[in-house]
């Protein structure tokens, strides 16, 4: 989670400076490396807004790893 009061990814990239945005994603990469998930792969996830089911009103990312992650989205394609 970046330092600052950002409610979503969109809010973060609009309000934070370029250095802060770059630093945040470099840090996410360092954390993935520290977790030893870079060789087999990982996914960064962030939710923005109600259609993405954002339930916590602050910007953060989830690092998903540890096995095959499958497709990006599941569910009824006609609803999208």
Backbone torsions as a table, in degrees:
resi	resn	phi	psi	omega
1	UNK	NA	127.8	179.6
2	UNK	-71.9	153.4	175.5
3	UNK	-73.3	132.0	-177.7
4	UNK	129.5	167.1	-176.7
5	UNK	-102.1	79.8	-179.8
6	UNK	-109.8	131.0	-175.1
7	UNK	-90.1	-14.6	-178.7
8	UNK	-163.1	173.5	175.7
9	UNK	-58.0	-46.1	-179.0
10	UNK	-59.3	-44.6	178.1
11	UNK	-61.3	-42.5	-179.6
12	UNK	-61.8	-51.1	-176.2
13	UNK	-70.6	-23.9	178.0
14	UNK	-81.4	-32.6	-173.2
15	UNK	-103.9	-30.3	-178.8
16	UNK	-82.1	151.6	177.2
17	UNK	-73.6	164.3	-179.4
18	UNK	-56.7	-39.0	-179.6
19	UNK	-64.5	-40.6	-179.4
20	UNK	-67.6	-40.9	179.1
21	UNK	-63.8	-48.2	179.7
22	UNK	-61.6	-43.0	-179.5
23	UNK	-62.2	-40.4	179.8
24	UNK	-60.6	-47.9	-177.3
25	UNK	-72.9	-30.7	173.2
26	UNK	-64.2	-40.3	178.7
27	UNK	-64.8	-40.2	176.8
28	UNK	-59.9	-40.9	177.1
29	UNK	-64.5	-39.2	178.1
30	UNK	-65.2	-39.0	178.9
31	UNK	-65.8	-43.0	177.4
32	UNK	-59.1	-41.6	178.6
33	UNK	-64.6	-43.2	179.0
34	UNK	-62.5	-34.1	177.8
35	UNK	-77.9	-5.2	179.2
36	UNK	60.9	43.3	178.6
37	UNK	-113.2	2.7	-174.9
38	UNK	-71.2	-31.0	-177.4
39	UNK	-69.5	-44.8	-177.0
40	UNK	-90.6	-20.1	176.1
41	UNK	115.7	155.0	178.7
42	UNK	-155.6	169.8	180.0
43	UNK	-132.2	136.9	171.6
44	UNK	-98.1	132.2	-179.5
45	UNK	-125.8	136.2	169.4
46	UNK	-140.4	141.5	179.7
47	UNK	-106.3	139.7	178.6
48	UNK	-132.8	112.4	174.5
49	UNK	85.7	173.8	-172.6
50	UNK	-67.7	-33.8	179.6
51	UNK	-69.2	-23.2	176.0
52	UNK	-92.8	3.9	179.8
53	UNK	62.2	38.5	174.9
54	UNK	-68.6	119.7	-177.6
55	UNK	-110.9	-16.7	179.6
56	UNK	-113.9	120.1	-174.2
57	UNK	-81.5	54.7	171.0
58	UNK	-148.7	150.8	-179.2
59	UNK	-78.2	131.4	173.9
60	UNK	-159.4	165.0	174.8
61	UNK	-121.2	155.6	173.3
62	UNK	-110.4	137.2	173.4
63	UNK	-101.8	113.5	179.4
64	UNK	-102.0	130.2	-177.6
65	UNK	-165.2	176.7	173.9
66	UNK	108.2	-3.5	179.0
67	UNK	175.5	174.7	178.3
68	UNK	-58.1	133.0	-174.4
69	UNK	-96.2	-11.1	179.5
70	UNK	75.8	-166.1	-179.4
71	UNK	-68.3	166.7	-178.4
72	UNK	-71.1	-41.0	-178.8
73	UNK	-131.1	144.1	175.9
74	UNK	-116.5	155.2	174.2
75	UNK	121.5	-173.2	-175.6
76	UNK	-73.8	112.7	-178.1
77	UNK	-65.4	-27.0	-178.5
78	UNK	-71.0	-18.7	179.1
79	UNK	-80.2	-12.5	-176.8
80	UNK	-84.7	NA	NA
